[in-house]
């Protein structure tokens, strides 16, 4: 599934999990979905927090900026969970 998102902020991270000793890396992202219908009483766009694989860092060439985002959907506790999977800079509007 692909949707348009506005990336407000992105930061790479790299650390060692103290419990497992395993290396953890990725990209922390704050974004909004301009096409999302606001809830009743809500004004503007809610800013969401997500992560991307560290391999996507090179695709974030213009932040803040508008991107086409690939989303993955999984199930956790019998509820669908949508996560960012990839980003591509959106083409300029005409």
N, CA, C and O of each residue as an XYZ file, in Angstrom:
376
protein
N       0.853     -1.170      0.000
C       0.000      0.000      0.000
C       0.899      1.234      0.000
O       1.869      1.308      0.755
N       0.568      2.194     -0.850
C       1.360      3.427     -0.952
C       0.441      4.608     -0.691
O      -0.686      4.644     -1.185
N       0.919      5.569      0.082
C       0.160      6.781      0.364
C       1.119      7.970      0.444
O       2.326      7.797      0.614
N       0.583      9.139      0.324
C       1.385     10.360      0.397
C       1.518     10.778      1.854
O       0.535     10.797      2.595
N       2.745     11.115      2.263
C       2.996     11.598      3.626
C       3.872     12.836      3.556
O       4.626     13.034      2.603
N       3.756     13.667      4.587
C       4.637     14.815      4.734
C       5.592     14.504      5.872
O       5.168     14.365      7.019
N       6.879     14.394      5.562
C       7.890     14.098      6.576
C       8.358     15.416      7.183
O       8.909     16.275      6.495
N       8.127     15.558      8.488
C       8.505     16.777      9.211
C       9.939     16.697      9.719
O      10.649     17.702      9.764
N      10.362     15.483     10.104
C      11.628     15.323     10.811
C      12.101     13.887     10.639
O      11.292     12.960     10.586
N      13.406     13.709     10.552
C      13.976     12.359     10.485
C      15.346     12.369     11.151
O      16.103     13.333     11.034
N      15.653     11.275     11.855
C      16.952     11.160     12.528
C      17.342      9.691     12.573
O      16.545      8.835     12.957
N      18.569      9.414     12.180
C      19.040      8.034     12.245
C      19.432      7.691     13.678
O      19.800      8.572     14.455
N      19.351      6.417     14.021
C      19.785      5.966     15.335
C      20.531      4.651     15.201
O      20.319      3.887     14.259
N      21.409      4.406     16.165
C      22.226      3.200     16.182
C      22.668      2.985     17.622
O      23.431      3.784     18.162
N      22.194      1.911     18.247
C      22.563      1.643     19.635
C      22.532      0.142     19.892
O      22.061     -0.634     19.060
N      23.031     -0.249     21.034
C      23.023     -1.651     21.440
C      21.947     -1.857     22.483
O      21.912     -1.152     23.492
N      21.066     -2.821     22.248
C      20.020     -3.163     23.208
C      20.685     -3.745     24.449
O      21.381     -4.757     24.367
N      20.473     -3.107     25.600
C      21.139     -3.529     26.838
C      20.708     -4.908     27.302
O      21.496     -5.620     27.925
N      19.471     -5.301     27.011
C      18.981     -6.609     27.455
C      19.497     -7.754     26.594
O      19.854     -8.813     27.109
N      19.537     -7.536     25.275
C      19.916     -8.625     24.371
C      21.343     -8.504     23.850
O      21.917     -9.481     23.370
N      21.920     -7.293     23.945
C      23.247     -7.064     23.392
C      23.235     -6.919     21.879
O      24.289     -6.809     21.254
N      22.058     -6.917     21.295
C      21.895     -6.839     19.846
C      21.942     -5.384     19.371
O      21.412     -4.492     20.034
N      22.576     -5.153     18.225
C      22.612     -3.827     17.630
C      21.261     -3.469     17.037
O      20.616     -4.301     16.398
N      20.832     -2.232     17.249
C      19.552     -1.748     16.734
C      19.830     -0.473     15.958
O      20.479      0.438     16.471
N      19.344     -0.400     14.723
C      19.513      0.834     13.961
C      18.287      1.075     13.096
O      17.502      0.163     12.839
N      18.137      2.295     12.658
C      17.002      2.674     11.823
C      16.927      4.172     11.708
O      17.888      4.888     11.987
N      15.761      4.637     11.289
C      15.509      6.060     11.129
C      14.202      6.395     11.840
O      13.151      5.854     11.497
N      14.264      7.283     12.829
C      13.063      7.772     13.500
C      12.474      8.885     12.634
O      13.194      9.771     12.172
N      11.155      8.832     12.418
C      10.496      9.771     11.514
C       9.251     10.339     12.180
O       8.489      9.612     12.818
N       9.052     11.639     12.027
C       7.785     12.266     12.380
C       7.145     12.699     11.070
O       7.769     13.374     10.252
N       5.884     12.299     10.882
C       5.226     12.550      9.611
C       3.729     12.762      9.816
O       3.181     12.426     10.866
N       3.087     13.314      8.816
C       1.635     13.425      8.815
C       1.123     12.918      7.473
O       1.854     12.859      6.484
N      -0.149     12.558      7.475
C      -0.779     12.026      6.269
C      -1.836     13.027      5.803
O      -2.951     13.038      6.325
N      -1.488     13.881      4.809
C      -2.401     14.947      4.377
C      -3.762     14.441      3.913
O      -4.747     15.174      4.004
N      -3.843     13.207      3.418
C      -5.116     12.683      2.920
C      -5.975     12.065      4.016
O      -7.101     11.643      3.751
N      -5.457     12.004      5.255
C      -6.219     11.406      6.355
C      -7.380     12.329      6.721
O      -7.206     13.539      6.864
N      -8.557     11.743      6.869
C      -9.743     12.516      7.247
C      -9.669     12.802      8.746
O      -9.539     11.877      9.547
N      -9.752     14.088      9.134
C      -9.666     14.415     10.556
C     -10.855     13.861     11.339
O     -11.960     13.733     10.812
N     -10.604     13.536     12.603
C     -11.674     13.102     13.489
C     -12.517     14.315     13.857
O     -12.086     15.457     13.692
N     -13.719     14.059     14.355
C     -14.606     15.150     14.756
C     -13.919     16.023     15.806
O     -13.370     15.513     16.782
N     -13.952     17.323     15.603
C     -13.346     18.266     16.535
C     -11.858     18.476     16.326
O     -11.253     19.303     17.009
N     -11.259     17.749     15.401
C      -9.818     17.862     15.154
C      -9.558     18.879     14.056
O     -10.234     18.876     13.027
N      -8.581     19.746     14.274
C      -8.163     20.713     13.272
C      -6.738     20.405     12.868
O      -5.907     20.089     13.720
N      -6.448     20.490     11.599
C      -5.092     20.237     11.123
C      -4.796     18.750     11.000
O      -5.703     17.919     10.962
N      -3.508     18.434     10.939
C      -3.052     17.059     10.741
C      -2.285     16.583     11.963
O      -1.390     17.274     12.450
N      -2.627     15.424     12.448
C      -1.934     14.831     13.584
C      -0.548     14.378     13.126
O      -0.412     13.764     12.067
N       0.474     14.678     13.918
C       1.838     14.249     13.603
C       2.043     12.864     14.206
O       1.817     12.654     15.398
N       2.475     11.919     13.364
C       2.676     10.534     13.763
C       4.166     10.249     13.907
O       4.989     10.878     13.242
N       4.508      9.312     14.767
C       5.887      8.863     14.931
C       6.018      7.481     14.322
O       5.145      6.630     14.494
N       7.108      7.264     13.612
C       7.352      5.958     13.030
C       8.835      5.726     12.865
O       9.657      6.578     13.201
N       9.163      4.568     12.348
C      10.551      4.248     12.049
C      10.638      3.673     10.645
O       9.665      3.150     10.100
N      11.812      3.785     10.086
C      12.125      3.201      8.783
C      13.407      2.399      8.916
O      14.212      2.658      9.810
N      13.605      1.429      8.037
C      14.899      0.749      8.020
C      16.004      1.760      7.691
O      15.775      2.705      6.938
N      17.177      1.564      8.244
C      18.287      2.488      8.022
C      18.629      2.606      6.529
O      19.183      3.618      6.102
N      18.310      1.602      5.755
C      18.567      1.640      4.306
C      17.734      2.705      3.596
O      18.050      3.076      2.465
N      16.676      3.204      4.238
C      15.827      4.234      3.644
C      16.352      5.653      3.884
O      15.832      6.607      3.304
N      17.365      5.801      4.725
C      17.883      7.132      5.062
C      18.279      7.921      3.820
O      18.009      9.119      3.741
N      18.911      7.275      2.860
C      19.328      7.947      1.635
C      18.177      8.448      0.780
O      18.376      9.319     -0.067
N      16.973      7.913      0.983
C      15.797      8.360      0.226
C      15.183      9.625      0.802
O      14.361     10.265      0.147
N      15.568      9.995      2.018
C      15.048     11.204      2.659
C      15.942     12.378      2.268
O      16.762     12.840      3.060
N      15.773     12.846      1.051
C      16.659     13.853      0.485
C      16.194     15.282      0.727
O      16.966     16.226      0.559
N      14.930     15.443      1.121
C      14.392     16.788      1.324
C      13.440     16.751      2.519
O      12.269     16.395      2.387
N      13.959     17.121      3.676
C      13.139     17.118      4.890
C      13.160     18.519      5.483
O      14.242     19.050      5.736
N      12.013     19.134      5.713
C      10.692     18.578      5.507
C      10.376     18.431      4.021
O      10.916     19.151      3.180
N       9.490     17.483      3.716
C       9.131     17.253      2.337
C       8.008     16.250      2.174
O       7.636     15.540      3.108
N       7.474     16.209      0.954
C       6.354     15.337      0.606
C       6.889     14.062     -0.044
O       7.682     14.123     -0.984
N       6.451     12.911      0.459
C       6.947     11.619      0.002
C       5.801     10.664     -0.294
O       4.718     10.773      0.280
N       6.057      9.733     -1.195
C       5.182      8.580     -1.377
C       5.741      7.498     -0.469
O       6.894      7.090     -0.609
N       4.922      7.040      0.457
C       5.382      6.090      1.468
C       4.767      4.722      1.233
O       3.559      4.589      1.038
N       5.621      3.709      1.256
C       5.145      2.338      1.249
C       4.812      1.946      2.675
O       5.610      2.164      3.587
N       3.653      1.377      2.867
C       3.207      0.986      4.203
C       3.067     -0.524      4.275
O       2.654     -1.167      3.310
N       3.411     -1.075      5.413
C       3.171     -2.500      5.649
C       2.117     -2.610      6.740
O       2.071     -1.792      7.659
N       1.285     -3.615      6.629
C       0.228     -3.832      7.618
C       0.429     -5.211      8.225
O       0.496     -6.214      7.515
N       0.526     -5.244      9.547
C       0.646     -6.492     10.286
C      -0.480     -6.539     11.319
O      -1.236     -5.580     11.475
N      -0.577     -7.655     12.011
C      -1.588     -7.803     13.056
C      -0.887     -8.031     14.385
O      -0.028     -8.904     14.506
N      -1.267     -7.229     15.389
C      -0.728     -7.384     16.734
C      -1.907     -7.323     17.695
O      -2.709     -6.390     17.643
N      -2.012     -8.308     18.565
C      -3.130     -8.378     19.510
C      -4.475     -8.297     18.785
O      -5.398     -7.625     19.245
N      -4.575     -8.989     17.646
C      -5.796     -9.040     16.839
C      -6.226     -7.688     16.287
O      -7.400     -7.495     15.972
N      -5.280     -6.739     16.163
C      -5.572     -5.424     15.607
C      -4.579     -5.131     14.498
O      -3.398     -5.458     14.625
N      -5.039     -4.518     13.408
C      -4.111     -4.165     12.341
C      -3.182     -3.035     12.779
O      -3.606     -2.087     13.440
N      -1.911     -3.151     12.401
C      -0.906     -2.133     12.708
C      -0.250     -1.721     11.397
O       0.278     -2.556     10.664
N      -0.289     -0.422     11.113
C       0.294      0.101      9.885
C       1.639      0.733     10.209
O       1.746      1.533     11.139
N       2.672      0.373      9.437
C       4.020      0.901      9.669
C       4.611      1.404      8.367
O       4.312      0.882      7.293
N       5.458      2.428      8.470
C       6.213      2.886      7.308
C       7.199      1.797      6.904
O       7.833      1.187      7.764
N       7.332      1.549      5.620
C       8.279      0.562      5.126
C       9.313      1.182      4.191
O      10.463      0.746      4.149
N       8.896      2.205      3.441
C       9.798      2.831      2.479
C       9.286      4.237      2.150
O       8.120      4.557      2.384
N      10.170      5.064      1.608
C       9.779      6.415      1.172
C      10.491      6.754     -0.135
O      11.628      6.350     -0.382
N       9.773      7.514     -0.958
C      10.309      8.036     -2.210
C       9.838      9.476     -2.330
O       8.650      9.753     -2.167
N      10.748     10.393     -2.611
C      10.368     11.800     -2.761
C       9.262     11.920     -3.817
O       9.393     11.403     -4.926
N       8.182     12.604     -3.460
C       7.050     12.763     -4.379
C       7.434     13.711     -5.502
O       8.199     14.654     -5.296
N       6.898     13.457     -6.695
C       7.187     14.377     -7.808
C       6.573     15.742     -7.534
O       5.559     15.836     -6.842
N       7.179     16.810     -8.074
C       6.643     18.157     -7.853
C       5.228     18.288     -8.419
O       4.900     17.674     -9.434
N       4.400     19.087     -7.759
C       3.041     19.328     -8.240
C       3.095     20.239     -9.450
O       3.989     21.074     -9.586
N       2.115     20.058    -10.327
C       2.065     20.892    -11.536
C       1.222     22.113    -11.317
O       1.067     22.928    -12.227
